[in-house]
Amino acid sequence: MLLIYPPLAKPGEPPAGIACLAGALRGHDLECTLLDANLEGLFYLLERPCPATDTWSRRACAKLRANIAALKNPELYRNPARYQQAVAEVNRVLEMLGKQHELSLSLANYQDADLSPLKSRDLLQAADQPEQNIFYPYFAERLSRLIEQEQPPLIGISLNYLSQALTTFAMVGFIKQRYPGLPIVLGGGLVTSWLRNPAWRNPFAGLVDHLIAGPGEEPLLALLGKKGVHHPMPPDFAGLPLNDYLAPGLILPYAASTGCYWNRCSFCPEKAEANPYRQLPLPTVLEQLALLKQQTTPALLHLLDNAVSPALMRAMVDTPPGVDWYGFARVSPLLADVEFCHALRRSGCVMLKLGLESGDQQVLDAMDKGIELGLVSRTLDALQQAGIATYVYLLFGTPPESILEARRTMAFAVDHHQAITFLNLAIFNMPLCGLEEPNIRTNNFYEGDLSLYTDFIHPRGWSRQAIRKFLDQEFKRQPEIAKIIQRDPSLFTSNHAAFFC
């Protein structure tokens, strides 16, 4: 079959989802072809005549090839200012190309002025008029050639982000117009969120043949006649252009688990969608990592787990993967142990992403984060001593927070600025299917039947406008915090951050 990763998403690493599906299919003697249409589609756009209208755009167009080559060169990552310039100039070319189609286009996003991925009628319109999509000349030729060469019995598309939705449905519409009898399967993170919403009513019947929530290996095997429980197979990246991604060496994405082992945080999408936690056996994880390292020779391992378990950390300390790695982790007593953090660094860990959310203990308790600030302080100190960078995630505007608690978070970040390498700042969105406080008044946040979030009247009057004002006029103006924010890699953010550590 043909497995497709559609535009548009960050082109820093190969898509893990279709590689996992390929591993399962090929492990059961089923042939498949992988197509990273995201990477190919972006390169197709960047090869088009450049519509430069000003000095900056002309310079960006003239340096395009050099900047793409530089983003694949480790030397660039030793010069943060030059890196930021290279990303900005490549992005400028995409921005100018997008304006010709009334799109807001970047290396990380795709927004149409007229069509919304939150409205099923707009997705259906994208399918009905695929020739209106900016990627149409690319995928019309590429898909036609692949389908006629391979004669696949089924086409699977991995739809993970809103930025991929409009082009995904344009591709679906093209396939159904050109090859009406060819079944199409949609899966991926965004599809999972749609299907796990209790109010879901399928608006795509007759266009999409199968929709799959959660891990797709077993449902896909069942569709192809391989029913039953199957042993976990390692991802298979064969057929993907592993040397073409915009990174200084291959970033190998790998998930040792799905769901979250804590799974108690209030308003967390994993909890709201009732995604179960499943951890691969640790010997299996270590065997698969060793095999993948031998097959792909990565420069960096990206662990995709919602939180890398303490058990897996211990296993990687005992059996290092032989390559630098990073991933999300929960603050825990294990990470507050300086000796263990040194051992973790020796295992190859160069950066950990920590979902702190707040620097106020009452907010953390109200969200059932299961951590206390003293432990967070000790963890940050231990990681700093061990030479492990931190990418700390803060979330503003949750129901228990007001500006008073937000200022305590700001003070915590200032006090620990030497141990915080990078910061991610986000404003809270209330999951549509995860409203846990029935007394909170809600109203439409985004107009659209496929919206994943709902607006709400904050119980403490902490509006989104007030949060933005606080972040812009107070939080980001703290000198210690401003220095951290300036380090964040443009557009690629945490996907490239480890290369600066």
C-alpha positions as CSV (number, residue, x, y, z in Angstrom):
1,M,0.0,0.0,0.0
2,L,0.9,3.7,-0.2
3,L,1.5,5.6,3.1
4,I,1.6,9.4,2.8
5,Y,2.7,12.2,5.2
6,P,1.0,15.3,3.8
7,P,2.1,19.0,3.8
8,L,2.5,21.1,5.9
9,A,4.6,20.4,9.0
10,K,8.1,21.2,10.2
11,P,10.6,19.4,7.8
12,G,13.2,18.6,10.4
13,E,12.9,14.8,10.8
14,P,11.2,11.9,9.0
15,P,7.6,11.2,9.9
16,A,7.4,8.6,12.6
17,G,3.8,7.5,12.1
18,I,4.1,6.1,8.6
19,A,7.5,4.6,9.5
20,C,5.8,2.7,12.3
21,L,3.0,1.5,10.0
22,A,5.7,0.4,7.4
23,G,7.4,-1.6,10.1
24,A,4.2,-3.4,11.0
25,L,3.3,-4.1,7.3
26,R,6.7,-5.2,6.2
27,G,7.1,-7.3,9.3
28,H,4.0,-9.2,8.0
29,D,5.3,-9.5,4.5
30,L,3.1,-6.8,3.1
31,E,4.7,-4.4,0.7
32,C,4.3,-0.6,1.1
33,T,5.7,2.6,-0.3
34,L,6.4,5.6,1.9
35,L,5.9,9.2,0.6
36,D,6.9,12.2,2.6
37,A,4.8,14.6,0.6
38,N,5.5,17.3,3.2
39,L,9.2,17.4,2.5
40,E,8.8,16.9,-1.2
41,G,6.0,19.4,-1.4
42,L,8.1,22.1,0.4
43,F,11.0,21.5,-2.0
44,Y,8.7,21.7,-4.9
45,L,7.5,25.2,-3.7
46,L,11.0,26.4,-3.1
47,E,12.1,25.4,-6.6
48,R,9.4,27.7,-8.1
49,P,10.3,31.2,-9.4
50,C,10.8,33.4,-6.5
51,P,8.3,36.4,-6.3
52,A,10.7,38.9,-4.7
53,T,9.2,42.4,-4.4
54,D,11.7,44.0,-2.0
55,T,15.4,43.9,-1.1
56,W,15.0,41.4,1.8
57,S,13.0,39.0,-0.4
58,R,15.5,39.3,-3.3
59,R,18.3,38.5,-0.9
60,A,16.4,35.6,0.6
61,C,15.7,34.2,-2.9
62,A,19.3,34.6,-4.0
63,K,20.6,32.8,-0.8
64,L,17.9,30.0,-0.8
65,R,20.1,27.1,-1.9
66,A,22.9,28.2,0.4
67,N,20.6,28.5,3.4
68,I,19.1,25.1,2.8
69,A,22.5,23.6,2.6
70,A,23.6,25.5,5.8
71,L,20.7,24.1,7.8
72,K,22.0,20.7,7.1
73,N,25.5,21.6,8.3
74,P,26.5,21.4,12.0
75,E,28.7,24.5,11.6
76,L,25.6,26.7,11.3
77,Y,24.5,25.6,14.8
78,R,27.6,27.0,16.3
79,N,26.4,30.5,15.2
80,P,22.9,31.2,16.6
81,A,22.6,34.5,14.9
82,R,23.5,33.1,11.5
83,Y,21.1,30.2,12.1
84,Q,18.2,32.5,12.9
85,Q,19.0,34.5,9.7
86,A,19.1,31.3,7.5
87,V,15.7,30.1,8.9
88,A,14.2,33.6,8.5
89,E,15.3,33.8,4.9
90,V,14.1,30.4,3.8
91,N,10.8,31.2,5.6
92,R,10.6,34.5,3.7
93,V,10.6,32.7,0.4
94,L,7.7,30.5,1.5
95,E,5.9,33.5,2.8
96,M,6.1,35.3,-0.5
97,L,5.0,32.2,-2.4
98,G,2.1,31.8,-0.1
99,K,0.9,35.3,-0.6
100,Q,0.3,34.6,-4.3
101,H,-2.4,32.1,-3.2
102,E,-3.7,34.1,-0.2
103,L,-2.0,31.8,2.2
104,S,-0.1,32.4,5.4
105,L,2.7,29.9,4.6
106,S,5.8,29.1,6.6
107,L,8.1,26.2,7.4
108,A,5.8,25.3,10.3
109,N,2.3,26.4,9.3
110,Y,-0.3,26.7,6.5
111,Q,-3.3,29.0,6.8
112,D,-5.8,29.7,4.1
113,A,-7.6,33.1,4.1
114,D,-10.8,31.5,2.9
115,L,-10.8,27.9,4.1
116,S,-10.6,26.7,7.7
117,P,-9.4,23.2,8.9
118,L,-11.9,23.6,11.7
119,K,-14.9,23.4,9.4
120,S,-15.8,20.1,7.7
121,R,-17.5,22.0,4.9
122,D,-14.3,23.8,4.1
123,L,-12.4,20.5,4.1
124,L,-15.0,19.0,1.8
125,Q,-14.6,22.1,-0.5
126,A,-10.8,21.5,-0.5
127,A,-11.5,17.9,-1.6
128,D,-14.0,19.1,-4.2
129,Q,-11.6,21.6,-5.7
130,P,-8.1,20.1,-5.2
131,E,-6.7,22.1,-8.1
132,Q,-7.0,25.3,-5.9
133,N,-4.4,24.0,-3.5
134,I,-0.9,25.4,-3.8
135,F,0.6,21.9,-3.8
136,Y,-1.7,20.6,-6.5
137,P,0.8,20.5,-9.4
138,Y,3.2,18.5,-7.2
139,F,0.8,15.9,-5.7
140,A,-1.3,15.5,-8.9
141,E,1.8,14.4,-10.8
142,R,3.5,12.5,-7.9
143,L,0.5,10.6,-6.8
144,S,-0.6,9.6,-10.3
145,R,2.8,8.2,-11.0
146,L,3.1,6.3,-7.8
147,I,-0.4,4.9,-8.0
148,E,0.0,3.7,-11.6
149,Q,3.4,2.2,-10.8
150,E,2.6,0.5,-7.5
151,Q,-1.1,-0.3,-8.0
152,P,-1.7,-0.1,-4.2
153,P,-4.9,-1.8,-2.8
154,L,-5.2,0.9,-0.2
155,I,-3.8,4.5,0.5
156,G,-3.1,5.6,4.1
157,I,-2.6,9.3,5.0
158,S,-1.2,10.4,8.4
159,L,-3.0,13.6,9.4
160,N,-1.5,15.0,12.6
161,Y,-1.8,18.7,12.6
162,L,-4.3,21.3,11.6
163,S,-1.7,22.7,9.2
164,Q,-1.9,19.5,7.2
165,A,-5.7,19.2,7.0
166,L,-6.6,21.3,3.9
167,T,-3.9,19.8,1.8
168,T,-4.8,16.3,3.1
169,F,-8.3,16.7,1.9
170,A,-7.2,18.2,-1.4
171,M,-5.1,15.1,-1.9
172,V,-8.1,12.9,-0.9
173,G,-10.3,14.7,-3.4
174,F,-7.8,14.3,-6.2
175,I,-7.4,10.6,-5.6
176,K,-11.2,10.1,-5.5
177,Q,-11.7,12.0,-8.7
178,R,-8.8,10.2,-10.5
179,Y,-9.1,6.8,-8.9
180,P,-12.6,6.5,-7.5
181,G,-12.4,2.8,-6.5
182,L,-9.2,3.2,-4.5
183,P,-9.9,3.0,-0.7
184,I,-8.4,5.7,1.5
185,V,-7.6,5.4,5.3
186,L,-7.1,8.5,7.5
187,G,-5.3,8.2,10.8
188,G,-2.9,10.3,12.9
189,G,-3.1,12.7,15.9
190,L,-5.7,15.1,14.5
191,V,-8.0,12.3,13.4
192,T,-7.7,10.6,16.8
193,S,-8.8,13.9,18.5
194,W,-11.8,14.1,16.1
195,L,-12.9,10.5,16.8
196,R,-12.4,10.7,20.6
197,N,-14.7,13.6,20.8
198,P,-18.1,12.3,22.2
199,A,-19.9,14.7,19.9
200,W,-18.2,13.3,16.8
201,R,-20.4,12.8,13.8
202,N,-18.6,11.7,10.6
203,P,-19.0,14.4,7.9
204,F,-16.6,12.6,5.5
205,A,-18.6,9.4,4.8
206,G,-18.4,8.7,1.1
207,L,-15.1,10.5,0.7
208,V,-12.9,8.8,3.3
209,D,-13.4,5.0,3.5
210,H,-11.8,4.4,7.0
211,L,-10.9,6.6,9.9
212,I,-8.6,5.2,12.6
213,A,-8.1,6.5,16.1
214,G,-4.9,5.9,18.1
215,P,-2.0,3.6,16.9
216,G,-2.9,2.4,13.5
217,E,-0.8,-0.8,13.1
218,E,-3.4,-3.4,14.1
219,P,-6.4,-1.7,12.4
220,L,-4.4,-1.4,9.2
221,L,-3.2,-5.0,9.3
222,A,-6.8,-6.1,9.9
223,L,-8.0,-4.1,6.8
224,L,-5.3,-6.0,4.8
225,G,-6.4,-9.4,6.1
226,K,-3.9,-9.8,8.9
227,K,-6.3,-9.9,11.9
228,G,-5.3,-10.8,15.5
229,V,-2.7,-9.6,18.1
230,H,0.7,-8.9,16.6
231,H,4.1,-8.6,18.1
232,P,5.6,-5.0,18.1
233,M,7.8,-4.4,15.1
234,P,10.4,-1.6,14.8
235,P,9.7,1.4,12.6
236,D,11.0,1.1,9.1
237,F,12.3,4.3,7.5
238,A,13.3,2.6,4.2
239,G,12.2,4.7,1.2
240,L,12.2,8.0,3.0
241,P,14.8,10.6,2.0
242,L,16.8,10.5,5.3
243,N,19.5,12.8,4.1
244,D,17.2,15.6,2.9
245,Y,15.6,16.9,6.1
246,L,16.5,20.3,7.4
247,A,18.7,19.3,10.3
248,P,22.5,18.8,10.7
249,G,22.2,15.0,10.5
250,L,19.3,12.6,10.8
251,I,17.0,13.1,13.7
252,L,15.5,9.7,14.4
253,P,12.0,9.8,15.9
254,Y,11.0,6.9,18.1
255,A,8.2,6.2,20.5
256,A,8.6,3.7,23.3
257,S,5.1,4.3,24.6
258,T,1.7,5.8,23.7
259,G,-0.4,7.8,26.1
260,C,1.0,9.1,29.4
261,Y,1.9,7.1,32.5
262,W,0.8,9.8,34.8
263,N,-2.5,10.6,33.0
264,R,-4.0,12.7,35.8
265,C,-3.3,16.4,34.9
266,S,-6.4,18.4,34.6
267,F,-7.4,19.5,31.1
268,C,-4.7,17.4,29.5
269,P,-5.7,16.2,26.0
270,E,-4.4,12.7,26.6
271,K,-6.7,12.4,29.6
272,A,-9.6,14.1,27.9
273,E,-9.4,11.8,24.9
274,A,-9.0,8.7,27.2
275,N,-5.8,7.6,25.3
276,P,-4.6,4.5,27.2
277,Y,-0.9,4.2,28.3
278,R,1.0,1.4,26.6
279,Q,4.7,0.9,27.1
280,L,6.7,-1.4,24.9
281,P,8.8,-4.0,26.9
282,L,12.1,-2.4,27.7
283,P,14.2,-5.2,26.1
284,T,12.2,-4.6,22.9
285,V,12.8,-0.9,23.1
286,L,16.6,-1.4,23.5
287,E,16.7,-4.0,20.7
288,Q,14.8,-1.7,18.3
289,L,17.0,1.3,19.1
290,A,20.1,-0.7,18.4
291,L,18.7,-2.0,15.1
292,L,17.6,1.5,14.0
293,K,20.9,3.0,14.9
294,Q,22.7,0.5,12.8
295,Q,20.2,1.0,9.9
296,T,20.1,4.8,9.9
297,T,23.2,6.2,11.7
298,P,21.3,9.1,13.3
299,A,22.9,12.3,14.7
300,L,20.1,12.6,17.3
301,L,17.4,10.4,18.8
302,H,14.1,12.1,19.5
303,L,12.0,10.1,22.0
304,L,8.4,10.9,21.2
305,D,6.8,9.6,24.4
306,N,4.5,12.0,26.2
307,A,6.8,11.4,29.2
308,V,9.9,9.1,29.1
309,S,9.3,6.8,32.0
310,P,11.8,6.5,34.8
311,A,12.1,2.8,34.0
312,L,13.2,3.6,30.4
313,M,15.7,6.2,31.7
314,R,17.3,3.6,33.9
315,A,17.4,1.1,31.0
316,M,19.1,3.7,28.8
317,V,21.6,4.4,31.5
318,D,22.4,0.7,31.8
319,T,22.4,0.2,28.0
320,P,23.1,3.6,26.3
321,P,21.7,3.9,22.7
322,G,25.0,5.1,21.4
323,V,23.6,8.4,20.1
324,D,22.7,11.7,21.7
325,W,19.0,11.9,22.6
326,Y,16.2,14.1,24.0
327,G,12.6,13.9,24.9
328,F,9.8,14.9,27.3
329,A,10.1,13.9,31.0
330,R,8.1,14.4,34.2
331,V,9.8,16.1,37.1
332,S,10.6,13.2,39.5
333,P,12.8,12.3,42.5
334,L,15.0,10.3,40.0
335,L,15.8,13.5,38.1
336,A,16.6,15.3,41.3
337,D,19.4,12.8,41.9
338,V,22.6,14.5,40.7
339,E,24.5,11.2,40.3
340,F,21.7,9.7,38.2
341,C,21.6,12.8,36.0
342,H,25.3,12.5,35.4
343,A,24.7,8.9,34.4
344,L,21.8,10.0,32.2
345,R,24.1,12.5,30.5
346,R,26.7,9.8,29.9
347,S,23.9,7.7,28.2
348,G,23.6,10.5,25.6
349,C,20.8,12.6,27.1
350,V,21.5,16.2,25.9
351,M,18.2,17.8,26.7
352,L,14.9,17.1,28.5
353,K,11.6,18.9,27.9
354,L,9.8,19.5,31.2
355,G,6.1,20.3,31.4
356,L,6.2,22.5,34.5
357,E,3.2,24.6,33.5
358,S,3.2,26.9,36.6
359,G,5.6,28.2,39.2
360,D,2.8,28.4,41.8
361,Q,2.2,25.4,44.1
362,Q,-1.5,26.0,44.4
363,V,-2.0,26.0,40.7
364,L,0.1,22.8,40.3
365,D,-2.0,21.1,43.0
366,A,-5.3,22.3,41.4
367,M,-4.2,20.8,38.1
368,D,-3.1,17.5,39.8
369,K,0.4,17.8,38.3
370,G,1.7,15.6,41.1
371,I,4.9,17.7,41.6
372,E,6.0,20.2,44.2
373,L,8.2,23.2,43.5
374,G,11.0,22.2,45.8
375,L,11.4,19.0,43.7
376,V,11.3,21.1,40.5
377,S,14.1,23.3,41.9
378,R,16.3,20.3,42.8
379,T,15.6,18.7,39.4
380,L,16.6,21.8,37.5
381,D,19.8,22.1,39.6
382,A,20.7,18.4,39.1
383,L,20.2,18.6,35.4
384,Q,22.3,21.8,35.2
385,Q,25.1,20.2,37.1
386,A,25.0,17.2,34.8
387,G,25.2,19.3,31.7
388,I,21.7,18.4,30.4
389,A,19.8,21.3,28.8
390,T,16.2,22.0,29.8
391,Y,13.3,23.1,27.6
392,V,10.7,24.2,30.2
393,Y,7.0,24.5,29.2
394,L,4.8,27.1,31.0
395,L,1.1,27.4,30.6
396,F,-0.8,30.6,31.4
397,G,-4.5,31.1,31.9
398,T,-5.6,27.8,33.5
399,P,-8.8,28.1,35.6
400,P,-7.0,28.2,39.0
401,E,-4.5,30.9,37.9
402,S,-4.8,34.7,38.0
403,I,-2.2,37.4,37.4
404,L,-0.9,36.9,41.0
405,E,0.0,33.2,40.4
406,A,1.4,34.1,37.0
407,R,3.7,36.6,38.6
408,R,4.9,33.8,41.0
409,T,5.6,31.7,37.9
410,M,7.6,34.7,36.5
411,A,9.5,34.9,39.8
412,F,10.3,31.2,39.7
413,A,11.6,31.4,36.2
414,V,13.8,34.4,37.1
415,D,15.1,32.6,40.2
416,H,16.0,29.5,38.2
417,H,17.1,31.2,34.9
418,Q,20.6,29.7,35.0
419,A,19.2,26.2,34.9
420,I,16.5,26.9,32.2
421,T,18.0,26.6,28.8
422,F,14.9,27.2,26.7
423,L,11.3,28.3,27.4
424,N,8.0,27.5,25.7
425,L,5.2,29.9,26.7
426,A,1.6,29.0,25.9
427,I,-1.9,30.3,26.7
428,F,-4.3,27.7,27.9
429,N,-7.0,26.3,25.6
430,M,-9.9,24.4,27.2
431,P,-10.3,21.0,25.5
432,L,-13.7,20.6,24.1
433,C,-14.2,17.1,25.4
434,G,-12.3,17.6,28.6
435,L,-14.3,20.2,30.6
436,E,-13.7,19.1,34.2
437,E,-15.4,21.9,36.0
438,P,-19.1,22.0,35.2
439,N,-19.5,25.5,36.7
440,I,-17.3,27.1,34.2
441,R,-19.2,29.0,31.5
442,T,-18.2,28.2,27.9
443,N,-18.9,29.6,24.5
444,N,-17.6,29.0,21.0
445,F,-13.8,29.6,20.8
446,Y,-13.3,28.8,17.1
447,E,-16.2,28.7,14.7
448,G,-16.3,25.2,13.3
449,D,-17.7,21.8,13.9
450,L,-14.2,20.3,14.1
451,S,-12.8,22.6,16.8
452,L,-10.9,20.8,19.5
453,Y,-11.2,23.6,22.1
454,T,-13.9,25.8,23.6
455,D,-13.7,29.3,25.0
456,F,-14.6,29.8,28.7
457,I,-15.3,32.6,31.1
458,H,-12.3,32.5,33.4
459,P,-13.5,32.2,37.0
460,R,-10.9,34.7,38.1
461,G,-11.2,37.2,35.3
462,W,-7.9,36.2,33.7
463,S,-8.8,36.9,30.0
464,R,-6.6,35.9,27.0
465,Q,-6.1,39.6,26.3
466,A,-4.9,40.2,29.8
467,I,-2.6,37.2,29.6
468,R,-1.0,38.4,26.4
469,K,-0.5,41.8,27.9
470,F,1.2,40.3,30.9
471,L,3.5,38.1,28.8
472,D,4.5,40.9,26.5
473,Q,4.8,43.8,29.0
474,E,6.0,41.9,32.1
475,F,7.2,38.4,31.7
476,K,9.2,38.7,28.5
477,R,10.8,42.0,29.7
478,Q,12.5,40.4,32.6
479,P,16.2,40.5,31.6
480,E,16.9,37.0,32.7
481,I,13.9,35.6,30.9
482,A,14.5,37.7,27.7
483,K,17.9,36.0,27.4
484,I,16.3,32.5,27.5
485,I,13.7,33.4,25.0
486,Q,16.3,34.8,22.6
487,R,18.0,31.4,22.5
488,D,14.9,29.6,21.1
489,P,15.5,28.4,17.6
490,S,13.1,30.2,15.2
491,L,10.2,28.1,13.9
492,F,11.9,24.7,14.6
493,T,12.0,25.5,18.4
494,S,12.6,22.2,20.4
495,N,13.1,20.2,17.2
496,H,16.5,21.9,16.7
497,A,17.2,23.1,20.2
498,A,19.4,20.1,21.2
499,F,21.9,21.0,18.5
500,F,22.7,24.2,20.3
501,C,23.5,22.4,23.6
